[in-house]
Amino acid sequence: MREHLARFIAIALGSLFAFALLPSTGCRKGESTGTDTGTSHPAKGSVEMVLVPGGWFQMGSDQEEDETPHRVHVSSFHMDKYEVTQEDYERVVGKNPSRWKGAKKPVDQIRWVDAVRYCNARSRSEGFDPVYDESTWQCDYNANGYRLPTEAEWEYAARAGTTTAYFFGDDDSKLKLYAWFKKTSTRGTHPVGRRRLNPWGLCDMYGNVWEWCGDYYQEDYYKNSPEKNPPGPTSGKSRVVRGGCWNSRPDNCRSSHRNYENPVFTDTCFAKDVNGFIGIRCVRSAR
């Protein structure tokens, strides 16, 4: 069963915020620091990234119908070590849309279009070529700027060479060491970097905020996707989000779990993640 974030609003936010329940606010489906074993470095804009080495992996699982296991190869890429924080977002964009305010907390209430605009603005601010055409939303994977990870890149980075449900194994009782989720976060997001890293030096891959991917969501895409660097479907109504959030059940934080949300291409007041469940993490192709 898919996690529908809107159904948790009354519990998470209480009756005080009941007025905020609106049609398009939720996803459709459904303090210990570790040792960094990856290769990390600061970008020009001081955002720390990790070099994720390319390779083959088994994507998906037998857990859900849309997670059909299949073999995939991804090329090397750099990924933000942490979810984009509110201070980093505001430094680039000049505003902070988040519900759960805090400089070191992940930016939230981010629509897909906000995410790709941030990627382009961050690219320009650091002298890289923007990846997205903001008139068509097409992604130029040959450009050297920032972009959202593909769904395959995200899962590959989250697994970090493992084949279990979580990068730390199959026992979800250990999730509390690595993630802010329903059992460890009663209300709202937390500052990034306060949970253990995964084996490749990435933090908060599970929980805190869902993370936008570049892909359109298609339930049966895995059955026909290309083996190498699958970019996702060419069209669709929703975009993929991954990793779970502060209000997620453990199952929705699994490395292979797929979720999706309306990308929102308008600025209407109701077409936002008003409950602060969705954020971003950027990547750059390694060259």
C-alpha positions in Angstrom: 0.0 0.0 0.0 1.4 3.4 -1.0 2.0 6.1 1.6 -0.3 9.1 1.1 1.2 11.9 3.2 -1.9 13.9 3.4 -3.6 11.3 5.6 -1.0 12.0 8.3 -1.7 15.8 8.5 -4.1 15.7 11.4 -1.7 13.6 13.5 1.5 15.4 12.5 0.2 19.0 12.7 -2.8 18.8 15.0 -6.1 20.5 14.7 -4.5 23.9 14.7 -3.4 23.4 11.1 -6.5 21.6 9.8 -7.2 24.5 7.5 -4.1 23.7 5.5 -5.4 20.4 4.1 -5.7 21.0 0.4 -6.1 18.8 -2.7 -2.6 18.5 -3.9 -0.4 18.6 -0.8 0.6 15.0 -0.2 2.7 12.4 -1.8 0.6 9.8 -3.5 2.2 6.6 -2.2 1.7 5.5 0.7 21.9 11.6 17.1 24.9 9.8 16.3 27.4 10.7 13.5 29.0 8.0 11.5 32.3 7.9 9.7 32.5 9.2 6.2 34.1 6.5 4.0 33.2 8.2 0.7 35.2 10.8 -1.3 33.7 14.2 -0.4 34.7 17.7 -1.3 33.2 21.2 -1.1 31.8 22.7 -4.3 32.5 26.2 -5.4 29.5 27.3 -3.4 30.7 25.5 -0.3 28.1 22.8 -0.6 29.9 19.5 0.2 29.5 16.7 -2.3 30.5 13.1 -2.5 31.9 11.3 -5.6 29.7 8.3 -6.3 31.6 5.8 -8.4 29.7 4.3 -11.3 28.8 0.7 -11.6 26.2 -2.0 -12.0 23.6 -2.8 -9.3 20.3 -4.7 -8.9 17.6 -2.0 -8.8 14.2 -2.6 -7.3 12.9 -5.4 -5.1 10.0 -7.9 -4.8 8.3 -5.8 -2.2 6.0 -3.8 -4.5 4.6 -4.3 -8.0 6.3 -1.1 -9.3 9.7 -2.2 -7.9 10.4 -5.0 -10.5 14.0 -6.1 -9.9 16.3 -5.4 -12.8 20.0 -4.8 -13.5 21.2 -1.2 -14.1 24.5 0.6 -14.7 25.0 4.2 -13.8 28.0 6.4 -14.6 29.9 8.2 -11.9 28.4 11.4 -10.5 28.8 13.9 -7.6 26.0 14.0 -5.1 25.3 16.5 -2.3 26.4 14.9 1.0 23.3 16.4 2.7 19.9 17.4 1.6 20.0 21.1 0.5 19.6 23.2 3.6 17.5 26.3 3.9 20.5 28.6 4.2 22.1 27.1 1.0 18.8 27.5 -0.8 18.2 31.0 0.3 21.8 32.0 -0.6 21.2 31.0 -4.2 17.5 31.8 -4.7 17.1 34.7 -2.2 14.1 33.3 -0.4 13.1 30.4 1.9 9.7 28.7 1.3 10.1 26.2 4.1 7.4 25.4 6.7 9.9 24.1 9.3 12.3 27.0 9.6 15.9 26.5 10.5 19.1 27.4 8.6 20.6 23.9 8.9 17.3 22.1 8.3 16.5 20.8 4.8 14.6 23.2 2.6 11.0 22.0 2.3 7.7 22.9 0.6 9.7 22.6 -2.7 7.8 21.9 -5.9 9.6 20.1 -8.7 9.8 23.3 -10.7 11.3 25.1 -7.7 13.9 22.3 -7.5 15.0 22.5 -11.1 15.1 26.3 -11.0 17.3 26.0 -7.9 19.6 23.6 -9.8 20.0 26.1 -12.7 20.5 29.1 -10.4 23.2 27.2 -8.4 24.9 26.2 -11.7 25.0 29.8 -12.9 26.3 31.1 -9.5 29.2 28.6 -9.6 30.1 29.1 -13.3 28.5 25.9 -14.6 26.2 25.4 -17.6 22.5 25.2 -16.6 21.0 21.7 -17.2 17.3 22.5 -17.5 15.5 24.3 -20.3 12.9 26.2 -18.2 10.5 26.6 -21.1 10.3 22.9 -21.7 11.7 21.4 -18.5 13.9 19.1 -20.6 17.2 18.0 -19.0 20.5 18.2 -20.9 22.6 15.4 -19.4 25.6 16.6 -21.3 25.7 20.0 -19.5 28.1 20.2 -16.6 25.7 21.9 -14.1 23.6 20.7 -11.2 20.5 18.6 -11.7 18.2 16.3 -9.8 19.3 12.7 -9.6 17.7 10.2 -11.8 15.7 7.6 -9.9 18.4 5.0 -10.7 21.2 7.3 -9.5 19.3 8.0 -6.3 18.7 4.3 -5.5 22.3 3.4 -6.4 23.6 6.1 -4.1 21.3 5.1 -1.3 22.2 1.4 -1.5 25.9 2.2 -1.5 26.9 -1.2 -2.8 24.4 -3.2 -0.6 21.6 -5.5 -1.7 19.4 -5.4 1.5 16.2 -3.4 2.1 18.2 -0.7 3.8 22.0 0.0 3.4 22.4 -1.2 7.0 20.5 -4.4 6.5 17.0 -5.7 6.5 16.2 -5.0 10.2 14.2 -1.8 10.3 14.7 -1.4 14.1 18.2 0.1 13.2 16.6 2.8 11.1 16.5 5.1 14.1 20.3 5.4 13.9 20.2 6.7 10.4 16.9 8.5 9.8 14.4 11.0 11.1 11.1 9.2 10.4 7.8 8.6 12.2 9.2 6.9 15.2 12.0 9.4 15.8 10.4 12.7 14.7 7.1 13.7 16.1 6.7 16.9 14.2 8.7 18.5 11.4 12.2 18.2 10.0 15.6 18.2 11.7 19.0 19.8 10.9 20.9 17.7 8.4 23.9 15.6 9.3 22.8 14.4 12.7 22.3 10.8 11.8 24.8 8.2 10.7 26.2 8.2 7.1 25.7 5.5 4.6 28.7 3.5 3.5 29.5 6.0 0.7 29.4 9.0 3.1 25.9 10.3 2.3 23.6 11.5 5.1 19.8 11.6 5.5 19.2 9.4 2.5 16.3 8.0 4.5 13.8 10.3 6.2 13.7 14.0 7.0 12.3 15.1 3.6 11.4 13.2 0.5 13.8 14.1 -2.3 12.7 15.0 -5.8 14.2 13.0 -8.7 14.2 14.1 -12.3 12.1 11.2 -13.5 8.4 11.1 -14.4 6.7 8.3 -12.5 5.5 5.3 -14.4 4.4 2.2 -12.5 5.7 -0.3 -15.0 8.8 1.6 -16.3 11.2 -0.9 -14.8 10.0 -3.6 -17.1 11.2 -1.8 -20.2 13.8 0.7 -18.9 17.3 0.8 -20.5 20.1 -0.9 -18.7 22.5 2.0 -18.7 21.7 5.4 -17.2 17.9 5.1 -17.4 16.5 8.6 -17.6 12.9 7.7 -16.8 9.8 8.0 -19.0 9.6 10.8 -21.5 6.3 12.0 -20.2 3.9 11.7 -17.3 1.7 13.4 -14.8 3.8 13.0 -11.7 7.5 13.1 -10.7 9.3 10.6 -8.5 10.2 11.4 -4.9 12.5 9.0 -2.9 13.7 8.3 0.6 10.8 8.9 2.9 10.3 11.9 5.3 10.0 12.8 9.0 6.4 11.3 9.0 7.1 8.1 7.1 6.7 4.5 8.2 10.0 2.5 8.1 8.8 0.6 4.9 8.6 3.8 3.0 12.2 4.6 3.7 13.5 1.5 2.0 16.2 2.0 -0.7 13.9 0.7 -3.4 10.6 2.3 -2.3 9.1 4.5 -5.0 6.8 7.4 -4.4 5.5 10.3 -6.6 4.0 13.7 -6.5 2.5 16.3 -8.8 5.4 18.4 -10.1 3.2 21.6 -10.2 3.8 23.9 -13.1 1.7 26.8 -11.8 2.0 29.2 -8.9 -1.4 28.8 -7.5 -1.4 29.0 -3.7 -2.7 25.5 -3.1 -0.3 23.7 -5.5 2.5 23.3 -2.9 3.8 20.8 -0.4 2.3 23.0 2.4 3.1 20.4 5.0 6.9 20.4 4.5 7.4 16.8 3.4 9.5 17.3 0.2 13.0 18.7 -0.3 16.0 18.2 -2.7 19.5 16.9 -3.1 21.5 17.8 -6.2 24.0 15.9 -8.4 26.5 16.7 -11.1 27.8 14.2 -13.7 31.4 13.3 -13.1 33.7 14.3 -16.0 
